[in-house]
Amino acid sequence: QAPLVESGGGSVQAGGSLRLSCSASGYPSKWNYCHGWFRQRPGYEREEVAGIDNAQSATYAKSVRGRFTISKDYPKNILYLQMNNLKSEDTAVYYCAARRCGETTYNWWGQGTQVTVSP
């Protein structure tokens, strides 16, 4: 079983919304873990689009700031990425990931979910 399992990807028209979910069940889900959403677009390197620490403080890539919102339901141990006003350039495979807070390396990854935004 993958440590993290994403869901919620799909196809949407530009301007639409999607919410990605990431269920965390395969790694030590203690409170001191930080999480992130990454994406890999065709022809581009994987990039972090949003991160959240154990104090629920969030950071965003400039390209998605104001459109995407990362959140975590700690009791259910589910990570979310709400994506609004989607653009064709948001088309990518999206991954959730976890790391120990205080470290920079993400050690646990999901399998990815495809998001396709049509013009």
trRosetta pair geometry for C-beta under 8 A, 3 or more apart (Angstrom, degrees):
i j d omega theta_ij theta_ji phi_ij phi_ji
1 5 7.9 -54 -178 -53 89 121
1 25 7.2 -47 141 91 135 108
1 26 5.4 -166 109 -87 98 127
2 5 5.5 124 75 -75 113 79
2 26 6.2 -161 120 11 34 158
2 109 7.8 -70 -171 98 108 59
2 110 6.0 81 145 -139 135 52
2 111 5.3 -97 -91 -38 165 99
3 24 7.2 1 153 -146 76 71
3 25 7.6 -173 -169 66 42 50
3 26 3.4 -131 -120 85 47 113
3 27 4.5 38 -159 -36 120 102
3 98 7.3 -117 135 33 126 120
3 108 4.1 -101 114 -160 153 110
3 109 7.0 80 54 47 114 35
3 110 7.4 -113 75 -78 73 53
4 22 5.4 5 -180 -178 108 106
4 23 7.1 160 -158 77 57 46
4 24 5.4 -17 -108 -101 85 71
4 26 6.8 -116 -37 41 43 105
4 27 7.4 -21 -47 3 85 116
4 79 7.8 -8 -152 28 122 126
4 96 5.1 -127 155 89 140 104
4 97 7.0 -160 33 -97 160 29
4 98 6.4 156 -59 -9 135 107
4 108 5.7 112 -20 143 110 101
4 109 6.3 -108 42 152 117 17
4 110 3.8 -83 101 -66 96 86
5 22 6.9 156 75 -154 39 57
5 23 4.9 -16 60 56 95 96
5 25 7.4 -11 8 24 109 104
5 110 5.8 153 -96 -134 16 108
5 111 7.0 9 -123 14 60 101
6 9 7.0 50 135 -25 114 107
6 20 6.0 -15 -163 -175 106 107
6 21 6.9 147 -155 83 54 49
6 22 5.0 -23 -96 -97 69 81
6 94 6.7 180 -168 100 159 89
6 95 6.9 -126 -34 -131 146 36
6 96 5.4 153 -78 3 103 105
6 110 4.5 103 -22 145 95 156
6 111 6.9 -140 27 54 96 69
6 112 6.5 -19 38 -160 140 7
6 113 4.2 -128 117 -18 122 117
7 20 7.2 156 81 -158 39 62
7 21 5.1 -16 61 62 88 98
7 22 7.8 171 19 -80 65 38
7 23 7.5 23 4 -7 109 102
7 113 6.4 156 -110 -92 16 151
8 18 6.2 135 154 169 96 97
8 19 5.4 -84 -165 97 144 56
8 20 4.3 179 78 -115 127 41
8 21 5.0 116 -25 9 129 79
8 113 6.5 73 58 136 62 162
9 18 7.1 47 -127 171 34 147
9 20 6.4 29 -62 -104 68 100
9 94 6.4 175 -89 37 114 109
9 113 3.3 -177 -20 151 129 103
9 114 4.9 124 154 65 143 43
9 115 4.9 -113 -142 -65 92 67
10 18 6.3 -180 47 -120 93 132
10 114 7.7 90 -68 91 16 78
10 115 7.0 10 46 -119 38 59
10 116 7.4 -85 136 36 33 84
11 116 4.5 -21 -107 73 79 106
11 117 7.7 172 -156 -81 56 28
11 118 6.7 31 -175 -17 101 107
12 16 3.8 -135 170 85 117 139
12 17 7.2 -137 -168 50 160 21
12 18 5.7 -147 -21 -48 148 108
12 86 5.8 74 93 56 125 152
12 115 7.7 -23 20 -166 104 85
12 116 7.5 148 24 84 59 58
12 117 5.8 -22 74 -110 82 70
12 118 7.5 -169 94 21 32 80
13 16 5.1 99 61 -20 65 122
13 117 7.2 70 -177 -163 13 68
13 118 5.4 -47 -111 68 58 90
13 119 7.8 -21 -157 101 77 18
14 86 6.3 -131 -133 97 43 75
14 87 5.8 35 -137 -127 99 40
14 88 5.8 -36 -81 -44 115 78
14 117 5.7 85 -81 167 63 105
14 118 6.7 -108 -23 90 80 43
14 119 5.5 4 -15 -142 132 32
15 85 6.1 -21 -135 -135 44 54
15 86 6.8 -53 23 52 13 67
16 86 5.4 -29 67 34 66 115
16 117 7.4 -171 49 -130 100 93
17 82 7.3 -6 -170 -177 111 80
17 83 6.2 163 -153 91 62 61
17 84 4.7 -10 -104 -108 106 61
17 85 7.5 17 -78 -16 81 37
17 86 6.7 168 -91 -18 31 104
18 83 5.0 -1 59 58 78 111
18 86 6.7 39 7 -56 96 144
18 115 6.2 -172 63 -129 160 115
19 80 6.1 -15 -176 -165 101 105
19 81 7.0 165 -157 82 54 49
19 82 5.0 -15 -109 -105 91 65
19 83 7.0 -178 -86 20 39 73
20 37 7.0 115 80 -128 140 134
20 80 6.8 147 82 -160 58 51
20 81 4.3 2 53 52 107 100
20 83 7.0 46 -7 -11 97 113
20 94 5.8 -90 -100 108 163 146
20 96 7.5 179 137 -52 121 109
20 113 6.3 165 -133 66 113 138
20 115 7.5 -69 -67 -65 120 125
21 78 5.8 -18 -165 -176 100 113
21 79 7.2 138 -164 78 48 52
21 80 5.7 -19 -103 -102 63 72
22 35 7.6 167 85 -171 142 135
22 37 7.8 -163 -26 -93 142 90
22 78 6.7 148 72 -164 50 61
22 79 4.0 -17 60 62 110 101
22 80 7.4 -159 19 -69 80 30
22 81 7.8 50 -14 -9 109 96
22 96 3.4 17 -111 1 158 169
22 110 5.9 -114 -137 -49 107 148
23 77 7.2 67 -160 107 59 86
23 78 5.5 -24 -98 -108 61 85
24 27 6.6 -58 -173 43 98 93
24 29 5.3 129 123 -100 116 123
24 35 7.8 -101 -64 -99 143 133
24 77 4.7 -108 64 160 98 103
24 78 7.1 -172 11 -92 83 33
24 79 6.6 67 -30 -11 113 102
24 96 7.9 -110 -69 125 94 133
24 98 6.5 82 -125 -51 132 144
24 108 7.9 77 -138 125 101 142
25 29 7.4 -31 -107 -34 29 137
25 77 7.1 118 -74 108 62 135
26 108 7.2 169 89 -153 94 126
27 33 7.6 126 112 -121 118 159
27 98 6.0 180 71 74 151 143
27 107 7.7 138 -136 98 146 100
27 108 4.4 -60 -50 -92 156 158
28 33 7.6 161 95 -55 75 133
29 33 6.6 -87 -142 24 46 146
29 77 5.0 12 -177 -132 154 137
30 33 6.1 117 66 -20 68 100
31 54 5.6 92 155 -156 74 127
31 74 7.2 27 -118 -152 84 128
32 54 5.5 -43 -120 -58 38 163
32 100 6.7 21 123 -157 94 74
32 101 5.1 -112 177 32 74 113
32 102 7.8 -2 170 0 112 110
33 54 6.7 108 53 -75 34 108
33 98 5.2 9 171 -172 123 112
33 99 6.9 158 -160 78 78 31
33 100 6.2 -60 -109 -105 68 41
33 101 6.4 -169 -126 -22 14 86
34 51 6.7 25 164 -179 109 102
34 52 6.7 -173 -160 92 75 48
34 53 4.7 -27 -113 -118 111 59
34 54 6.2 -89 -76 -32 72 77
34 98 7.1 151 81 -155 42 61
34 99 5.5 -23 66 66 91 83
34 100 7.5 39 19 136 86 14
34 101 4.4 107 -28 -84 106 82
35 51 7.0 172 95 -152 45 61
35 52 5.4 -6 62 57 88 91
35 70 7.7 -172 99 176 101 127
35 72 6.3 120 37 -78 143 135
35 79 5.0 -135 153 -106 158 144
35 96 6.6 -6 -174 -174 109 97
35 97 6.8 156 -156 84 62 48
35 98 5.2 -27 -100 -100 77 72
35 99 7.8 167 -87 21 32 67
36 48 5.2 -35 177 -144 136 111
36 50 6.5 170 -154 93 67 51
36 51 4.1 -22 -100 -101 95 81
36 52 7.4 172 -83 17 49 63
36 70 7.9 -31 -135 -136 41 158
36 96 7.3 162 87 -155 44 55
36 97 5.1 -17 62 62 89 96
36 98 7.9 174 20 -81 70 30
36 99 7.6 14 2 4 109 105
36 106 6.4 -91 39 -89 119 138
37 48 7.3 114 79 -159 46 64
37 49 5.3 -47 99 61 96 98
37 50 4.7 19 41 53 106 94
37 51 7.7 -149 23 -71 62 45
37 68 7.8 -131 73 170 145 139
37 70 6.1 -158 0 -102 118 118
37 79 7.5 -179 -62 144 93 123
37 81 4.6 64 -81 -77 163 142
37 94 6.2 -6 -174 -172 102 105
37 95 7.2 153 -159 80 53 46
37 96 5.7 -31 -100 -100 67 67
37 97 7.7 163 -92 19 21 80
38 46 5.3 29 167 175 124 104
38 47 6.4 167 -155 86 80 32
38 48 5.2 -49 -97 -98 81 53
38 49 6.6 146 -122 5 26 82
38 94 7.1 156 84 -157 46 55
38 95 4.6 -17 64 63 97 98
38 96 7.7 167 20 -93 76 18
38 97 6.0 28 -4 -4 115 123
38 106 8.0 -147 -31 35 133 169
39 46 7.0 180 92 -148 28 67
39 47 6.2 -19 60 60 74 80
39 49 5.5 32 2 -27 107 127
39 90 7.7 -55 -174 -166 171 63
39 92 3.8 65 176 118 114 147
39 93 6.6 156 -154 78 67 43
39 94 4.8 -28 -96 -99 89 67
39 95 7.1 172 -86 17 35 74
39 115 7.7 -53 -127 38 125 121
40 44 6.7 -176 -164 84 57 85
40 45 7.3 -73 -127 160 87 26
40 46 4.3 -40 -81 -93 97 76
40 47 7.6 143 -89 13 49 66
40 92 5.7 158 71 -169 34 104
40 93 5.2 -11 55 56 92 95
40 95 7.4 35 -7 -7 97 113
40 112 7.8 -37 28 -126 110 135
41 44 4.2 29 66 35 94 125
41 89 7.3 -3 -124 -175 153 65
41 91 6.6 90 -129 90 95 67
41 92 4.2 -65 -78 -94 67 105
42 91 7.7 -14 5 112 100 105
42 92 7.8 -148 -12 -107 61 65
44 47 7.0 -36 144 -16 119 112
44 92 8.0 -51 59 -110 122 118
46 95 7.4 -11 -150 28 126 131
47 61 6.4 58 147 -92 117 154
48 51 6.1 11 171 -49 128 105
48 61 6.6 160 99 -54 62 109
49 60 6.9 -5 162 -153 60 69
49 61 4.8 -70 -134 12 50 122
49 63 7.4 -74 -128 70 92 101
49 64 5.0 45 -170 10 105 152
49 68 6.3 7 148 79 115 169
49 81 7.7 63 91 -146 120 139
49 94 7.8 -50 23 -129 138 100
50 58 6.4 -12 -170 -169 98 104
50 59 6.9 164 -153 85 51 53
50 60 5.1 -8 -103 -105 80 71
50 61 7.1 -89 -55 3 54 81
50 64 6.8 -84 -52 92 98 139
50 68 5.7 -130 -52 123 135 126
50 69 7.8 115 -134 -179 156 12
50 70 3.9 169 146 -41 133 130
50 81 6.2 152 48 -120 142 107
51 58 6.8 159 84 -153 49 56
51 59 4.8 -2 54 53 97 98
51 70 7.0 135 53 71 7 170
52 56 6.3 -12 -172 -141 109 39
52 57 6.9 157 -151 76 60 39
52 58 4.9 -20 -96 -97 83 77
52 59 7.8 -170 -73 20 41 66
52 70 4.9 -153 -41 123 116 121
52 71 7.1 128 -90 -109 162 20
52 72 5.8 180 104 -16 149 115
52 79 7.5 176 43 -138 131 105
53 56 7.3 -71 71 -2 63 13
53 57 5.0 -3 39 53 107 91
53 101 5.8 85 -153 -118 94 123
54 101 5.4 -75 -8 -44 114 153
56 71 7.6 17 -148 -139 99 67
56 72 7.0 -141 -107 42 82 98
58 69 7.6 18 168 -158 171 60
58 70 5.1 162 -134 61 124 103
58 71 7.8 -44 -73 -76 137 53
60 64 5.5 -123 -175 83 110 91
60 65 4.3 138 103 -88 131 77
60 68 6.3 157 -134 73 124 103
60 70 7.5 180 -82 -1 89 110
61 64 5.2 60 66 22 91 97
61 65 7.0 -143 88 -35 40 84
62 65 5.7 -38 -140 2 33 119
63 89 7.7 -101 -175 117 127 122
64 67 5.4 -105 -167 62 61 102
64 68 4.1 0 163 10 118 124
64 83 7.7 -59 -153 -125 119 90
64 90 7.5 96 -98 -109 103 109
65 68 7.6 -54 -83 42 21 86
67 83 6.7 24 140 -159 92 61
67 84 5.3 -144 -167 71 68 75
67 85 4.8 -104 -131 62 110 105
67 86 7.6 138 170 -77 128 41
68 81 6.1 -12 -167 -174 108 92
68 82 6.7 154 -157 83 52 56
68 83 5.1 -9 -106 -105 87 68
68 84 7.3 -175 -78 25 38 69
69 80 7.9 2 104 111 81 101
69 81 7.4 158 78 -156 45 46
69 82 4.4 -5 55 55 96 108
69 84 7.9 28 -1 0 98 106
70 79 7.3 -13 -167 -175 91 94
70 80 7.0 158 -154 86 45 61
70 81 5.6 -14 -100 -103 71 73
70 82 7.9 -156 -69 23 26 72
71 79 7.6 164 89 -157 42 53
71 80 4.9 -9 62 58 86 108
71 82 7.3 22 9 -6 109 105
72 78 7.1 171 -154 87 61 44
72 79 5.0 -23 -104 -105 89 67
72 80 7.0 -175 -83 16 37 76
73 76 4.3 7 116 43 121 107
73 77 7.2 -55 93 6 76 14
73 78 4.7 9 49 54 109 91
73 80 7.3 61 -13 -18 93 110
74 77 6.8 22 -165 -77 34 52
79 96 5.4 142 81 -149 137 141
81 94 7.0 -133 62 176 155 144
81 96 7.7 -160 -22 -84 118 100
83 86 5.7 53 142 -79 109 100
83 90 6.9 141 -173 -180 135 150
83 115 7.4 29 56 -149 167 155
86 90 5.0 -108 -158 53 85 149
86 115 7.7 -129 -143 166 140 121
86 117 4.6 -149 143 -110 116 137
87 90 5.1 112 59 -11 68 100
87 117 6.2 90 102 121 22 155
88 91 6.0 -16 180 -15 53 113
88 117 5.0 -151 -104 101 37 101
88 118 6.9 21 -105 -153 95 13
88 119 5.3 -7 -66 -73 134 73
89 117 7.8 -38 32 66 29 130
90 115 6.5 -53 134 118 93 126
90 117 5.2 55 64 -2 96 145
91 115 6.4 -153 -130 104 42 74
91 116 5.2 34 -130 -130 103 49
91 117 5.0 -131 -61 30 84 81
92 114 7.9 -159 110 -144 30 54
92 115 6.1 5 57 56 61 97
93 112 4.3 15 170 -176 112 126
93 113 7.0 151 -158 69 68 25
93 114 5.5 -38 -101 -94 72 61
93 115 7.6 156 -105 18 23 73
94 112 6.6 144 71 -152 36 69
94 113 5.5 -29 62 63 89 80
94 114 7.8 152 15 -106 78 12
94 115 5.5 38 -14 -7 117 118
95 109 5.8 -8 178 -163 125 97
95 110 5.4 179 -156 60 72 90
95 111 7.8 -156 -119 83 91 15
95 112 4.8 -38 -80 -90 86 76
95 113 7.9 154 -80 16 42 66
96 109 7.6 155 87 -152 48 49
96 110 4.7 50 49 -2 82 129
97 106 3.9 25 156 -177 129 142
97 108 6.3 152 -159 85 61 58
97 109 5.0 -13 -104 -101 91 69
97 110 7.2 -118 -67 6 54 78
98 106 6.5 122 68 -153 23 87
98 107 7.0 -48 91 58 73 73
98 108 4.3 -8 53 61 99 113
99 103 5.4 -132 166 85 109 99
99 104 7.2 -32 168 151 159 11
99 105 6.0 163 -129 93 126 42
99 106 4.4 -91 -56 -102 107 51
99 107 5.9 114 -112 5 67 80
99 108 7.6 -169 -68 26 44 80
100 103 4.6 55 70 18 92 119
100 107 7.4 22 -9 10 84 127
103 107 8.0 19 106 -25 143 110
106 109 6.7 85 133 -70 113 87
110 113 7.7 -19 126 -19 132 89
